[in-house]
Amino acid sequence: MSFSGLKELDHGINSANVWLSEVMDKLDVDRHKAWRVLGAVLHTLRERLTLEQIAHLGDQLPLIIRGLFYDQWNVVTNNKKLRTRVDFLSRVRKHLKMKEVNVADAVEVVFGVLMHHPKGEIKKIIKTLPPAIRAFATARQDPFSGESSLAWE
């Protein structure tokens, strides 16, 4: 089904719907909350990255998700020294402003979606994060799958 009549935009909408559905299913939240969760985690991750990493990650995100990733970005607030799990979760909580969603679960789910979809740069970027934050990427890995989501190591 064509939403806009533009192939690229329709693909972006379809991809965004897939991402939102994954967040909704794994966190048992509605579409609006899933969008807010996705934005809060992506914004916190963006604040932790270098400008080069932001550009590389943004380039791999679906069109609509890319817009969310860059939404309200101010280069001056970039490159925060979020090194610990607590620091990262506190920052996500500040962006999220929702008490009914477990912040640690939200981060794990969004990192899982990131690991599942864009191939390439996201794995390189996650590898550069401090171990406490990098651990979110494997927290929900299926122990019976037989493969690591960080198999590049």
Secondary structure, DSSP 8 states (H G I E B T S, - for coil): --SSS-HHHHHHHHHHHHHHHHHHHHHT--HHHHHHHHHHHHHHHHHHS-HHHHHHHHHHS-HHHHHHHHTT--GGG------SHHHHHHHHHHHH--TTS-HHHHHHHHHHHHHHSS-SHHHHHHHHS-HHHHGGGTTT--TTSSS-TTTT-
